[in-house]
Each structure stands twice: as C-alpha cells, then as structure tokens.
Amino acid sequence: MSENTAAEMQTAVVIGGSGGFGRGIVRALAAKPMRVLAIAREAAPLEAIAKETGAEYITADATDEVTAARILQQRQPDLVVLAAGASPVLRPLQLHTWETFALNWEVDTKAAFVWLRNALLVPMKPGSHIVIISSGAAIHGSELSGGYAGSKRTQWFMTRYASLEAERNKLGLRIQCLLPMLSPNGLGLEAIEAYSRRAGLSQEEFSKRFGPPLTPAIIGQAIVDMHDNPGSWNQLAYTIGGNGLAPIS
C-alpha cells in the first residue's frame, strides 16, 4: 500500500466488534479497506478478529464516558458503529427482578447515550457517520426479555434526537439506526429457543416467521453500503434481515 493510499484510508470504530454481528461488521469494513478499531471487554476474541482482519483493538467498556471521548478525539473516526449489547435475561415479567429487567437499559441504552453524547460534544468532524445497532424488538416488543425492547426503542429515539441536534448545530453528521430482525446469529439463538418453546413450535418453524436468517456477513455488507452510498441510504432507520435493508417509514 502506498503512503498516499494509506493517508486516504478512512477510520472506523466498531464498539462490540469481538463477536456476532460486530465481528461481521469488522470483517466487512477491514476488507474495504479501512483502518478499523474494534472495542469490546474481553481481549481473547478481540485478538482473534484482529489477527484475522488486521484490525486494531482496545479492551474497554462500551458505556465508559472517558473511553468514548478519548477515542473520538484521538482517532477522529469517519464511521462509528455501536454493536455492543448485553444478552437479555429471558423470563416472564413476574420472574424478573428490577436488576434483570433493567440490564439492557444499563448497557445497551447507556452505551448509545454515551457515544452519541460525545459525538455531539467533541464533536466528530463534518461528514462523519454513526450507526446505532438496535433491534427489531424495538418495533414488535419482546415479552420474555424484560426491559430489552424498551431499551432498544430508546436507542432508536436517541438516534433521532442526536440527528436533530447535529442538524440544528450544523455539525454535518450522519446518524442512523439499524434494527436487526431476530435470527439464530448474534444474540438471537437463545431467544429463538425460549420463544419457540413458549409458542409450542419447533425452532425451525418459529424462525420461518422472520424470513431468511440474518448473518454477520449480511449486516457487515449493509454497513459498508450505508456508509459508501449515503444518497441511496438516507433514511434515519432501517430494519435488516436475510433479505437486506428496508427503510422504516
């Protein structure tokens, strides 16, 4: 790679880049190529994806304010993808404690708040792009997942709030939300097992409700397409499944 080509390469930060959909996003962005920084709490899976793709990595908590501010200031990324999230505790409402019910508020929602807040405060450079990975549960609900659906809906709301603030302050930021449909990849397998059992269906029968399964490769390519073709993908929010992206009206 020439020095000029290296200088022209964009930088991407993937929070939650060590596994599942995040891992697929790191692979797709590193193949562009881009400078990719993967962030997660556990070092071993980060080391594995870094070795595979050439990405850099940092072990950190997605909800840490200092980490978010420092990375945005020092790296000045062109793209930030928040794919981090906690696996929800799967049980009916009456069997939750407040702590298990609120888990995804304390992780998923807080992480989105921290990164969006700092993107606006730093601020990120004009033309930068932020994608928050929410969930199809933000549309349909998720009765066995405590506060999960509500936390994911709030991520979607915060994407809109941040986009409005970026526009009002003329920051030139593009901020979008992606809502993956339930699939056996990522965090979905345990949920499919629980919901299919509750519905009295086999996992295969239950999964057919959601169409072709979403894979890490599909969501990774979708992030690339959204970033590279802003004119074609200019809506605030999209659902994504095995058939690709669909705008939410």
N, C-alpha and C positions, 0 to 999 in steps of 0.2 A: 504494500500500500504506500503511495507517495505521500509526502508531507502535506501537499495541497489537499489530497483526498481526505487525509486524517483530520485536517483543520475544518473541512466542510461537514464532517460527520456530526449528526445531531446526538444529543444525550437523552436517554430515557431512564426514569427511575420506576421500578416496579416494587411496590410495597406488598409483601405477601408473595414474593417471587420464588419461593422454595418448593412449592408443590401444587398439585391440582391445576386449576385454571391459571394461576400465577406462573407456574412453570411453563405452561404452553405459551403464555404471553412473552416471557423472557426469551424462549426459543425463537419465536417469530420475529421479535424486534432485533435480536442479535444477528439474525440471518439477513437483515436488510442491506447493509449492516448499519448498526447504530452502536454507540457506546452505551452499554446497559449496566445499571447498578441495581442489583437485587437486594432486597431488605427482608429479613424475617428474624425470628427469635432464636432459631436453632441453627447451629453452624454446620452440622454434617450435611443436611440436604442442600444448603447453600453452596457448600464446597463442591458437591456433586454437579449442580447445574452450572456452576462457574467453570468447572473442568470441561464439561460437555460443550458449552457455548462460547467460552471466552469472556463471559460477563464478570464484572467486579461484584463484590458482595460486602455487606455490612450486617452484623448481627445487632438488632435493635428492636425495641417495642414500637409497634405502629402508632400507639397512642401517645408517644413521648413528644412533648412540645419542643424540647431542645433539639432533638434529632431532626424533626421536620424543618425547623427554622435553619439549622446549620446546613442541611443538605440542599435546601432551596437556595440559600445564599452562596454556598461554595460551589455547587455543581451547576447552577443555573440551567436546569434541565429544560429541554424543548417539550418533553412529554412526561407526565406523571400518571401512573396507573395505580389506583388503590384497589388491590385484590385481596387484602388481608381480611380475615374474619374468624370468629370463633365458631366451633361446631355447637349448634344449639342443643340443649338438653331436651330429649324427646319424651314427653309425658303429658297427660291431660292437665288442664289448668289447675284442678284441685290438688294435684300431686306436686305442683311446683312450690318452692319457697320463693320469696322475693328475690333472693340471690340468684337462683337458677333462672327465674323468669327474666331478670334484668341483665343477664350475661351479655347478650348481643348489643344492648344499649351501651354497656361499659367498654366494649371492644369495637364492634363494627361502627356504631354511630359516633362514638368518641373519636375514632381514628379519622373518619371523614371530616368531622368538625375541625380537628387539629390541622389536617393538611390543607383543607380549603381555607381556613382562617389564615394560616401562614402564607398561603399562595397570594392572598389579597393584601396582607400586611407587608410582605417583604419588599415589593410584590414580585411575582415572577415576571420575566421580560415579556414585552408585547409579542404576540404570535404564539405564545406557549399554549399547550393543550393539556387538559386534565380530564381523566376518565375515572369515575367512581363506579366500581362494580357493586351493584345492589343485588336484587333477586326478584324473580317472578312472584315470590311470596308477597312482595310489596303491592301487587295487584290483586292476588287471589286469596291472601291470608294463609295461615299455617297453624291450624288449631292444636297441633301437638308440639309446637316449638316455642311456647311461652311468648316472650316479647320479640321474637325474631322478626316476624312480618312487620310489626310496627317500627322496629329499628331500621329495617331496610326501606320502609316507606319514608322514614325521616331522612335517610341518606339521599333519596330522590328529591325530597323537598329542599334539602340543603344545597343540592346541585343547582336547583333553580334559584335559590336565594343568592348563592355565590355568583351565578351567571349575571343576575340583575345588578349586583354590586359592582362586578367587573365592568359592565356596560355603563353604569352610572358614573363610575370614576374613570372611564375611558382608559382602562388598563390593557385592552386588546387581547384578553384571554379567551380561549375557547374551552368551555367547561361542559361536560356531558356525563350522562348516566347510562349504564348498561345493565339490563335486568335479565340475567340468565334463567331459562326455564329449568325445571327440575330434571336432573339426569343422573345416571349412575356414576358420573365422573365428579371430581371435586368433592364437595361435602355431601353429595346427594344420595349416595348408596344407602347410608344408614336411614335417611328419611324415607326412601322408597321402601325399604324393608318394613319400617314402622307403619307407614300409611297403607301399604298393600295389605298388611295383616289386619289393620283396623277396618278396611273395606271388604275383607273376606275374599281378596283376589290374589292370584299369583303375582310375583314381582313383574313378570313379563307382561301379564295382562294390564296391570296398573300402569306400567311405563308406556304402554301404547297410547295412553291419553295425551302424552306430551310430544308425540311425533318422533322423528329420528333423534337419536341422542346427541346432545351437545358434547363435543370433545375439547380438550385443551388446544388442539391444533386449530379447530374452527374458531374459537374465541380469540386465539392469538392472531390469526389472519384478519379477523374482524377489526381488532385494534389497529393493525397496520393499515387496513383500508380506511378506517375512520381518520387516522392521523394524516395519511398521504393524500386523501381526496376530500378536503373539507367542503367543497362545493356540492359533492354528492351526498355527504353525510352531515347535514347541517341542522338536524333536529336536536332538541335538548336530551331526549331519552329514546332508547331503543330496547325492545326485547331481543333476545338472541336464543335460538335453539339450533337443532341439527340442520335446519334449512337456512340458517343465516340470520341477518339483521332484519328487523321490522320496526318502523317508527311507531311511537305511541302518540296518538293524536290527542 
